[in-house]
């Protein structure tokens, strides 16, 4: 049997306990990676994901951390290294999505959204990049959103944070090349708890109606695209944002 692509490598997935993060963590595990699952508060979900990964015969460690806090990010990185050694794969997936009108957005909501969705990926990349550069190998994928590419009147703060993430990926890809490849995935409507709770049921159904493929994505479909960006199948790609939206947003 041929060796699996990521055998012996360590992946850190933020927000990995459920949704797209869980699906991608499982796909990485199926392909040989030891996986560190970051979560903030949903320990039962994290434990469930850990059990699923361990059934695949690889290692899994849970690391609770608020990715917007520098000290907690550093502790998360250190815990992952203690468990598995150096980190070769980073997926910055943890995010929050709050839907509010311009009349309702507060400075606190704006800052919270930016801290988690933009500061978090920045802190995580900064924490692993030097080790990757020294080792001569690194793959980073950030999970953005089509909200960072098209205007949505109720997503002023969320859209701004996800657009900023796309720009940050572009810049990091230039700064860390050729050793580390840094890419971005911009999912469309995906059937996750966050998507279901961020908008009203009517708004959710309207987004499905506006999707040419006529349905939501499953988390596993997003995981497949993110995995592609981590794998050698995308070996000549860096600094790119791949849109997987069922046709709602098309680029260029």
C-alpha positions in Angstrom: 0.0 0.0 0.0 1.4 3.4 -0.9 2.1 5.9 1.8 -0.6 8.4 2.4 0.2 12.0 1.3 0.5 13.5 4.7 1.8 10.6 6.7 4.0 11.8 9.6 2.9 15.4 9.1 1.1 17.6 11.6 -2.0 19.7 10.8 -3.4 22.4 13.0 -7.0 23.3 12.2 -8.6 26.2 14.1 -12.3 25.9 14.6 -11.9 22.3 13.8 -14.5 20.7 16.0 -17.5 21.0 13.7 -18.7 22.1 10.2 -16.0 22.7 7.5 -13.3 22.4 10.1 -14.4 18.9 11.2 -14.8 17.7 7.7 -11.3 18.9 6.7 -9.7 17.5 9.9 -11.2 14.1 9.0 -10.0 14.3 5.4 -6.5 15.2 6.6 -6.5 12.3 9.1 -7.7 9.9 6.3 -4.6 11.0 4.4 -2.2 10.3 7.2 -1.9 13.6 9.1 -1.9 13.9 12.9 -4.4 16.6 13.6 -4.6 19.2 16.4 -8.1 20.4 16.7 -8.6 23.9 18.1 -11.9 24.9 19.6 -13.1 27.7 21.9 -16.1 26.5 23.9 -17.8 23.4 22.3 -15.8 20.7 24.0 -18.3 17.9 23.4 -18.1 18.6 19.6 -14.3 18.6 19.8 -14.3 15.3 21.7 -16.6 13.8 19.1 -14.3 14.9 16.3 -11.3 13.5 18.2 -12.9 10.1 18.5 -13.7 10.1 14.8 -10.1 10.9 13.9 -8.6 8.4 16.3 -10.6 5.7 14.6 -8.6 6.4 11.5 -5.4 5.3 13.2 -3.7 8.7 13.5 -3.1 11.0 16.4 -5.4 13.8 17.5 -5.0 16.4 20.3 -7.6 19.0 21.4 -6.3 22.5 22.0 -8.7 25.0 23.5 -7.8 28.6 22.6 -9.2 31.9 21.6 -7.4 32.6 18.4 -7.7 36.3 18.8 -5.5 36.3 22.0 -1.8 36.2 21.3 -0.9 34.3 24.5 -3.6 31.6 23.8 -2.4 31.2 20.3 1.2 30.6 21.5 0.0 28.1 24.1 -2.0 26.3 21.3 1.1 26.1 19.1 3.2 24.8 22.0 0.7 22.2 22.9 0.5 20.9 19.3 4.3 20.7 19.1 4.5 18.8 22.4 2.0 16.3 21.0 3.3 15.8 17.5 6.4 18.0 16.8 6.7 20.6 14.1 3.5 21.9 12.4 3.6 21.6 8.6 -0.1 22.3 7.8 -2.2 25.2 9.1 -5.8 25.8 8.4 -7.1 29.1 9.7 -10.8 28.3 9.8 -12.1 29.7 13.1 -14.6 32.5 12.6 -17.7 34.2 13.8 -20.5 35.6 11.7 -22.9 38.2 13.0 -25.6 39.6 10.8 -26.5 43.2 11.6 -27.8 46.3 9.9 -25.7 49.4 9.8 -27.9 50.9 12.5 -27.2 48.0 14.8 -23.4 47.5 14.4 -21.5 48.6 17.5 -17.8 49.2 17.9 -17.7 46.2 20.1 -19.3 43.9 17.4 -16.9 45.3 14.8 -13.9 44.7 16.9 -14.9 41.2 17.9 -15.5 40.2 14.3 -12.1 41.6 13.2 -10.3 40.1 16.2 -11.5 36.5 15.4 -11.8 36.6 11.6 -8.7 38.6 10.8 -6.4 38.9 13.8 -6.8 35.2 14.5 -5.4 34.0 11.2 -2.7 36.6 11.4 -1.6 35.4 14.8 -1.7 31.7 13.8 0.4 32.3 10.6 2.9 34.4 12.5 3.2 31.7 15.1 4.0 28.8 12.6 5.8 30.5 9.7 9.3 30.6 11.1 9.3 26.9 11.9 8.0 26.1 8.4 10.6 28.3 6.8 13.4 26.7 8.8 12.1 23.2 7.9 11.7 24.1 4.2 8.1 23.1 4.0 4.7 24.6 4.8 1.2 24.8 3.6 -1.4 27.3 4.8 -5.0 27.6 3.9 -7.3 30.4 5.2 -11.1 30.0 5.1 -12.7 33.3 3.9 -16.1 33.7 2.4 -17.9 35.0 -0.7 -19.0 37.8 1.7 -15.5 39.1 1.2 -16.0 39.4 -2.5 -19.6 40.7 -3.0 -21.5 43.4 -1.2 -24.1 42.3 1.5 -25.8 45.1 3.4 -26.1 43.1 6.6 -22.5 41.8 6.5 -20.5 45.1 6.8 -18.2 43.9 9.5 -18.1 40.2 8.4 -17.5 41.1 4.8 -14.8 43.5 5.7 -13.0 40.9 7.8 -13.2 38.2 5.1 -12.0 40.7 2.4 -9.1 41.6 4.6 -8.3 37.9 5.0 -8.1 37.5 1.2 -5.7 40.5 1.0 -3.6 39.1 3.9 -3.3 35.8 2.1 -2.0 37.5 -1.0 0.6 39.4 0.9 1.8 36.4 3.0 2.0 34.3 -0.1 4.6 36.8 -1.5 6.4 37.2 1.7 6.8 33.4 2.4 7.4 32.1 -1.1 8.8 29.9 -2.3 9.0 27.7 0.8 5.4 28.1 2.1 2.3 28.1 -0.1 -0.5 30.2 1.3 -4.0 30.0 -0.3 -7.5 30.9 0.5 -11.0 29.3 0.1 -14.1 31.4 -0.2 -17.1 29.1 0.4 -20.6 29.9 -0.6 -23.6 28.8 1.4 -22.6 25.7 3.3 -24.9 23.7 5.5 -23.2 24.3 8.8 -24.5 25.4 12.2 -22.9 28.9 11.7 -24.6 29.4 8.4 -28.0 28.3 9.8 -27.8 30.6 12.8 -26.2 33.6 11.2 -29.3 34.4 9.0 -33.0 34.0 9.2 -34.6 30.9 7.7 -36.1 33.1 4.9 -32.8 34.6 4.1 -31.2 31.2 4.1 -33.8 29.9 1.6 -33.4 33.0 -0.5 -29.6 32.3 -0.8 -30.3 28.7 -1.8 -32.7 30.1 -4.5 -30.0 32.4 -5.8 -27.5 29.5 -6.1 -27.4 28.2 -9.7 -26.7 24.7 -8.5 -29.9 24.9 -6.5 -28.6 23.7 -3.1 -26.3 24.3 -0.2 -22.8 22.8 -0.1 -22.0 20.0 2.3 -19.0 20.7 4.6 -17.2 17.8 3.0 -17.4 19.6 -0.4 -15.6 22.6 1.1 -13.1 20.3 2.8 -12.3 18.7 -0.6 -11.3 22.1 -2.0 -9.3 23.1 1.0 -7.5 19.8 0.9 -6.7 20.4 -2.7 -5.0 23.6 -1.7 -2.9 21.9 0.9 -2.0 19.0 -1.3 0.6 18.6 -4.1 -2.3 18.7 -6.5 -2.1 22.5 -6.2 1.7 22.6 -6.2 1.9 25.7 -8.6 -0.7 27.7 -6.7 0.0 30.3 -4.0 -1.7 33.6 -3.1 -5.0 32.4 -4.7 -8.5 32.6 -3.5 -10.7 29.7 -4.8 -14.4 30.3 -4.8 -16.7 27.4 -4.2 -20.2 28.9 -4.2 -22.4 26.8 -6.4 -22.3 29.6 -9.0 -23.4 32.5 -6.8 -20.1 34.2 -7.3 -17.9 33.7 -10.3 -14.3 35.0 -10.8 -12.8 36.9 -12.5 
